[in-house]
Amino acid sequence: MADENLHMECSECGGTMLLDEQQIMLVCPYCGNREPMDEVTASRLNAKDAKEAAKEKRAAQQHKAQQRSNAGKGIKKAFLAVVGVIVGLGILGGVMSAIEDAEWEAEQANRLKTPYTWPTSGIGSMLPQPAATTGYIDPYAGSGFEIDVPCESENDCALYIERVKEAGFTVDASTSGSRYEAYNADGYQVKIYYYTYQKPAYMEIGIEPPLEAKLITWPTIGVGAKVPLPPSTMGVIENASEKDFCAKLVNVSREAFATYCESCVKAGFDKNYSIYDDRFWGENSVGDRLRVEYIGFDKIEISIYAKDN
Protein backbone atom coordinates (compact mmCIF):
# COMPACT_ATOMS: atom_id res chain seq x y z
CA MET A 1 0.00 0.00 0.00
CA ALA A 2 1.22 3.52 -0.73
CA ASP A 3 2.63 5.71 2.01
CA GLU A 4 -0.37 7.73 3.15
CA ASN A 5 1.63 10.48 4.85
CA LEU A 6 3.90 11.17 1.88
CA HIS A 7 1.86 13.31 -0.48
CA MET A 8 1.93 16.53 -2.46
CA GLU A 9 -0.27 18.72 -4.61
CA CYS A 10 -0.67 17.83 -8.28
CA SER A 11 1.06 20.33 -10.57
CA GLU A 12 -1.76 19.93 -13.11
CA CYS A 13 -4.98 20.23 -11.11
CA GLY A 14 -3.97 20.91 -7.50
CA GLY A 15 -5.35 17.63 -6.14
CA THR A 16 -3.48 15.51 -3.58
CA MET A 17 -1.08 13.06 -5.22
CA LEU A 18 -0.04 9.79 -3.61
CA LEU A 19 2.74 7.29 -4.19
CA ASP A 20 1.89 4.28 -6.34
CA GLU A 21 2.24 0.74 -5.09
CA GLN A 22 5.86 0.53 -6.30
CA GLN A 23 6.74 3.73 -4.40
CA ILE A 24 8.43 5.20 -7.49
CA MET A 25 5.71 7.34 -9.06
CA LEU A 26 3.23 9.93 -7.80
CA VAL A 27 -0.29 9.55 -9.12
CA CYS A 28 -3.14 12.07 -9.00
CA PRO A 29 -6.51 10.34 -8.48
CA TYR A 30 -8.33 13.31 -10.02
CA CYS A 31 -6.68 14.06 -13.35
CA GLY A 32 -4.46 11.01 -13.74
CA ASN A 33 -1.24 13.02 -13.79
CA ARG A 34 1.85 10.95 -12.99
CA GLU A 35 5.18 12.35 -11.82
CA PRO A 36 8.41 10.40 -11.28
CA MET A 37 10.20 10.50 -7.95
CA ASP A 38 13.12 12.59 -9.17
CA GLU A 39 15.13 14.97 -6.99
CA VAL A 40 12.79 17.87 -7.67
CA THR A 41 9.72 15.87 -6.74
CA ALA A 42 11.42 14.55 -3.62
CA SER A 43 12.21 18.09 -2.48
CA ARG A 44 8.57 19.08 -2.98
CA LEU A 45 7.51 16.10 -0.89
CA ASN A 46 9.91 16.82 1.94
CA ALA A 47 8.66 20.39 2.28
CA LYS A 48 5.08 21.44 1.81
CA ASP A 49 6.51 24.91 1.48
CA ALA A 50 7.29 24.55 -2.22
CA LYS A 51 6.35 27.54 -4.37
CA GLU A 52 3.40 25.59 -5.77
CA ALA A 53 1.95 25.56 -2.25
CA ALA A 54 2.44 29.30 -1.98
CA LYS A 55 0.58 29.79 -5.27
CA GLU A 56 -2.33 27.71 -4.00
CA LYS A 57 -2.43 29.76 -0.84
CA ARG A 58 -2.60 32.96 -2.86
CA ALA A 59 -5.41 31.54 -4.96
CA ALA A 60 -7.37 30.58 -1.84
CA GLN A 61 -6.67 33.91 -0.16
CA GLN A 62 -7.18 36.44 -2.92
CA HIS A 63 -6.98 39.34 -0.53
CA LYS A 64 -3.24 38.84 -0.20
CA ALA A 65 -2.82 39.05 -3.94
CA GLN A 66 -4.92 42.22 -3.97
CA GLN A 67 -2.40 43.91 -1.72
CA ARG A 68 0.01 44.31 -4.63
CA SER A 69 0.62 47.96 -5.41
CA ASN A 70 -1.04 49.76 -8.30
CA ALA A 71 2.38 50.78 -9.48
CA GLY A 72 3.40 47.14 -9.70
CA LYS A 73 0.28 46.36 -11.72
CA GLY A 74 1.07 49.19 -14.12
CA ILE A 75 4.56 47.87 -14.68
CA LYS A 76 3.23 44.41 -15.40
CA LYS A 77 0.69 45.74 -17.91
CA ALA A 78 3.39 47.68 -19.76
CA PHE A 79 5.61 44.64 -19.66
CA LEU A 80 2.80 42.52 -21.10
CA ALA A 81 2.23 44.92 -24.00
CA VAL A 82 5.89 44.95 -25.04
CA VAL A 83 7.02 41.43 -24.35
CA GLY A 84 3.80 39.83 -25.56
CA VAL A 85 4.53 41.03 -29.10
CA ILE A 86 8.08 39.72 -28.99
CA VAL A 87 7.93 36.34 -27.30
CA GLY A 88 4.27 35.37 -27.35
CA LEU A 89 1.85 34.74 -24.55
CA GLY A 90 3.16 31.28 -23.67
CA ILE A 91 6.58 32.45 -22.52
CA LEU A 92 5.11 35.63 -21.11
CA GLY A 93 2.83 33.68 -18.82
CA GLY A 94 5.82 32.11 -17.12
CA VAL A 95 7.60 35.45 -16.84
CA MET A 96 4.53 37.13 -15.36
CA SER A 97 4.15 34.30 -12.87
CA ALA A 98 7.76 34.78 -11.80
CA ILE A 99 7.12 38.51 -11.33
CA GLU A 100 4.07 37.81 -9.21
CA ASP A 101 6.07 35.31 -7.13
CA ALA A 102 8.80 37.87 -6.50
CA GLU A 103 6.29 40.57 -5.57
CA TRP A 104 4.43 38.33 -3.17
CA GLU A 105 7.65 37.12 -1.54
CA ALA A 106 8.81 40.72 -1.02
CA GLU A 107 5.47 41.71 0.49
CA GLN A 108 5.42 38.62 2.69
CA ALA A 109 8.91 39.46 3.99
CA ASN A 110 7.66 42.93 4.95
CA ARG A 111 4.53 41.56 6.59
CA LEU A 112 6.62 39.19 8.71
CA LYS A 113 8.43 42.22 10.19
CA THR A 114 5.21 43.80 11.48
CA PRO A 115 4.61 43.64 15.27
CA TYR A 116 1.35 41.94 16.18
CA THR A 117 -0.85 41.69 19.27
CA TRP A 118 -1.70 38.13 20.26
CA PRO A 119 -5.42 37.66 20.96
CA THR A 120 -6.45 37.31 24.59
CA SER A 121 -9.97 36.18 23.73
CA GLY A 122 -11.72 34.39 20.92
CA ILE A 123 -10.61 31.40 18.91
CA GLY A 124 -7.03 32.59 18.47
CA SER A 125 -6.45 32.68 22.21
CA MET A 126 -6.88 28.89 22.30
CA LEU A 127 -3.39 28.57 20.83
CA PRO A 128 -0.09 29.32 22.56
CA GLN A 129 1.65 32.45 21.33
CA PRO A 130 4.68 31.67 19.17
CA ALA A 131 8.13 32.95 20.11
CA ALA A 132 8.23 35.50 17.29
CA THR A 133 6.81 38.92 18.18
CA THR A 134 6.29 39.99 14.57
CA GLY A 135 4.09 38.49 11.87
CA TYR A 136 0.91 38.85 9.86
CA ILE A 137 -2.55 38.11 11.28
CA ASP A 138 -4.91 37.33 8.42
CA PRO A 139 -7.93 39.66 8.69
CA TYR A 140 -9.89 37.48 6.27
CA ALA A 141 -9.78 34.23 8.24
CA GLY A 142 -13.54 34.32 8.81
CA SER A 143 -14.61 32.44 11.92
CA GLY A 144 -11.11 31.03 12.31
CA PHE A 145 -7.73 32.55 13.08
CA GLU A 146 -4.53 32.52 11.02
CA ILE A 147 -1.12 34.08 11.45
CA ASP A 148 2.21 33.86 9.62
CA VAL A 149 5.27 34.32 11.84
CA PRO A 150 8.99 34.12 11.07
CA CYS A 151 10.56 30.86 12.19
CA GLU A 152 14.28 30.30 11.94
CA SER A 153 14.40 26.51 11.84
CA GLU A 154 12.32 23.37 11.55
CA ASN A 155 13.35 22.59 15.13
CA ASP A 156 11.75 25.85 16.30
CA CYS A 157 8.59 24.83 14.47
CA ALA A 158 8.71 21.40 16.15
CA LEU A 159 9.03 23.06 19.57
CA TYR A 160 5.94 25.16 18.88
CA ILE A 161 4.03 22.09 17.76
CA GLU A 162 4.86 20.44 21.09
CA ARG A 163 3.32 23.44 22.86
CA VAL A 164 0.21 23.10 20.69
CA LYS A 165 -0.02 19.44 21.67
CA GLU A 166 0.24 20.43 25.34
CA ALA A 167 -2.73 22.74 24.71
CA GLY A 168 -4.79 19.66 23.84
CA PHE A 169 -4.57 19.48 20.05
CA THR A 170 -3.77 15.80 19.74
CA VAL A 171 -6.99 14.20 18.48
CA ASP A 172 -6.70 12.56 15.04
CA ALA A 173 -3.28 14.14 14.62
CA SER A 174 -1.67 14.03 11.20
CA THR A 175 1.92 14.97 10.50
CA SER A 176 4.10 14.86 7.42
CA GLY A 177 7.41 16.63 7.13
CA SER A 178 6.78 20.23 8.15
CA ARG A 179 3.00 19.89 8.50
CA TYR A 180 0.90 19.23 11.62
CA GLU A 181 -2.89 19.02 11.80
CA ALA A 182 -4.98 17.93 14.78
CA TYR A 183 -8.19 18.54 16.71
CA ASN A 184 -8.87 19.16 20.38
CA ALA A 185 -11.59 17.44 22.38
CA ASP A 186 -14.15 20.07 21.34
CA GLY A 187 -13.56 19.68 17.62
CA TYR A 188 -11.43 22.76 16.97
CA GLN A 189 -8.81 22.02 14.34
CA VAL A 190 -5.29 23.42 14.24
CA LYS A 191 -3.12 23.47 11.11
CA ILE A 192 0.58 24.34 11.16
CA TYR A 193 2.84 24.51 8.11
CA TYR A 194 6.51 25.46 7.91
CA TYR A 195 7.63 27.29 4.74
CA THR A 196 11.31 27.56 3.78
CA TYR A 197 11.21 28.45 0.07
CA GLN A 198 11.88 32.12 0.88
CA LYS A 199 13.76 34.09 3.51
CA PRO A 200 12.84 34.51 6.21
CA ALA A 201 11.32 31.06 6.63
CA TYR A 202 7.98 31.18 8.41
CA MET A 203 5.23 29.21 10.09
CA GLU A 204 1.61 29.44 9.07
CA ILE A 205 -0.53 28.80 12.14
CA GLY A 206 -4.29 28.41 11.83
CA ILE A 207 -7.24 27.25 13.87
CA GLU A 208 -10.78 26.56 12.67
CA PRO A 209 -13.98 26.07 14.69
CA PRO A 210 -16.05 22.88 14.56
CA LEU A 211 -18.16 22.38 11.45
CA GLU A 212 -21.58 24.02 11.78
CA ALA A 213 -23.44 20.97 10.60
CA LYS A 214 -27.11 20.77 9.76
CA LEU A 215 -29.37 18.17 8.23
CA ILE A 216 -28.92 18.23 4.45
CA THR A 217 -30.90 16.69 1.63
CA TRP A 218 -28.81 14.33 -0.46
CA PRO A 219 -28.88 15.28 -4.17
CA THR A 220 -31.23 13.52 -6.55
CA ILE A 221 -30.00 15.30 -9.70
CA GLY A 222 -26.57 16.14 -11.06
CA VAL A 223 -23.39 14.18 -10.60
CA GLY A 224 -23.89 14.16 -6.81
CA ALA A 225 -26.89 11.86 -7.24
CA LYS A 226 -24.49 9.13 -8.38
CA VAL A 227 -22.87 9.01 -4.95
CA PRO A 228 -24.41 6.45 -2.58
CA LEU A 229 -26.22 7.81 0.46
CA PRO A 230 -23.62 8.27 3.24
CA PRO A 231 -24.05 6.99 6.81
CA SER A 232 -24.81 10.55 7.99
CA THR A 233 -26.50 13.48 6.30
CA MET A 234 -25.55 15.98 8.99
CA GLY A 235 -23.07 18.40 7.51
CA VAL A 236 -22.54 21.09 4.91
CA ILE A 237 -22.77 21.00 1.12
CA GLU A 238 -19.86 23.07 -0.13
CA ASN A 239 -20.54 22.79 -3.85
CA ALA A 240 -23.30 21.30 -5.97
CA SER A 241 -23.70 21.48 -9.74
CA GLU A 242 -24.25 19.22 -12.72
CA LYS A 243 -20.50 18.69 -13.04
CA ASP A 244 -19.23 18.47 -9.47
CA PHE A 245 -20.37 18.01 -5.89
CA CYS A 246 -18.66 18.32 -2.51
CA ALA A 247 -19.97 17.85 1.02
CA LYS A 248 -18.50 17.57 4.51
CA LEU A 249 -20.38 15.34 6.94
CA VAL A 250 -20.15 14.77 10.70
CA ASN A 251 -20.95 11.80 12.96
CA VAL A 252 -19.09 9.33 10.76
CA SER A 253 -16.66 7.09 12.63
CA ARG A 254 -13.62 5.52 11.03
CA GLU A 255 -15.45 2.19 11.00
CA ALA A 256 -18.48 3.75 9.28
CA PHE A 257 -16.13 5.43 6.82
CA ALA A 258 -14.50 2.11 5.93
CA THR A 259 -17.91 0.48 5.41
CA TYR A 260 -19.04 3.40 3.25
CA CYS A 261 -15.97 3.07 1.04
CA GLU A 262 -16.95 -0.53 0.33
CA SER A 263 -20.47 0.59 -0.53
CA CYS A 264 -19.00 3.06 -3.03
CA VAL A 265 -17.26 0.19 -4.78
CA LYS A 266 -20.51 -1.79 -4.85
CA ALA A 267 -22.31 1.29 -6.21
CA GLY A 268 -20.15 1.18 -9.33
CA PHE A 269 -17.04 3.18 -8.43
CA ASP A 270 -14.95 0.09 -8.97
CA LYS A 271 -12.64 1.30 -11.73
CA ASN A 272 -9.08 2.31 -10.83
CA TYR A 273 -10.10 2.47 -7.20
CA SER A 274 -7.98 2.45 -4.04
CA ILE A 275 -8.96 2.24 -0.39
CA TYR A 276 -6.71 3.50 2.40
CA ASP A 277 -7.25 4.01 6.11
CA ASP A 278 -8.40 7.59 5.58
CA ARG A 279 -9.28 7.95 1.89
CA PHE A 280 -10.92 6.32 -1.08
CA TRP A 281 -10.98 7.20 -4.71
CA GLY A 282 -12.38 5.45 -7.74
CA GLU A 283 -14.14 5.90 -11.06
CA ASN A 284 -17.39 4.58 -12.43
CA SER A 285 -17.93 3.15 -15.88
CA VAL A 286 -18.35 6.58 -17.50
CA GLY A 287 -15.26 8.08 -15.87
CA ASP A 288 -16.78 10.15 -13.05
CA ARG A 289 -14.17 10.46 -10.28
CA LEU A 290 -15.21 9.98 -6.66
CA ARG A 291 -13.08 10.80 -3.61
CA VAL A 292 -14.05 10.15 0.00
CA GLU A 293 -11.73 11.22 2.79
CA TYR A 294 -11.82 10.82 6.55
CA ILE A 295 -10.71 14.27 7.72
CA GLY A 296 -10.74 13.61 11.46
CA PHE A 297 -13.02 14.02 14.47
CA ASP A 298 -15.68 11.77 12.93
CA LYS A 299 -15.91 13.91 9.78
CA ILE A 300 -15.66 12.90 6.14
CA GLU A 301 -15.48 14.84 2.90
CA ILE A 302 -17.09 13.52 -0.28
CA SER A 303 -16.21 14.94 -3.69
CA ILE A 304 -17.24 13.79 -7.15
CA TYR A 305 -16.25 15.25 -10.51
CA ALA A 306 -17.92 14.47 -13.82
CA LYS A 307 -15.68 13.01 -16.50
CA ASP A 308 -15.50 16.15 -18.64
CA ASN A 309 -14.99 18.48 -15.66
SULBELGI-V153356 format. One line per field, one symbol per residue. psi: psi as a letter, one per 40 degrees, with the letter a starting at -180 (. if undefined). A space follows every 50 residues. Layout:
psi: ???
This chain:
psi: iihddhiihhedeeihiiiidefeihhhedeehhhigadddddddehefi ddddddddddgddddeeiidddddddddddddddddeidddddddddddd dddddddddddeehiihhieiaddeeiihidheiahhhefebeahhihii hdidddddddddddddeegehfihihbfihhiiaeeehhihhihheeihi iihhhihiiihgiihihhieiaddeehihieifhahhdhhaddihhihii fhidddddddddddddeegehfiihadeiiiiiadeehhhhhhheiffii hhhihide.
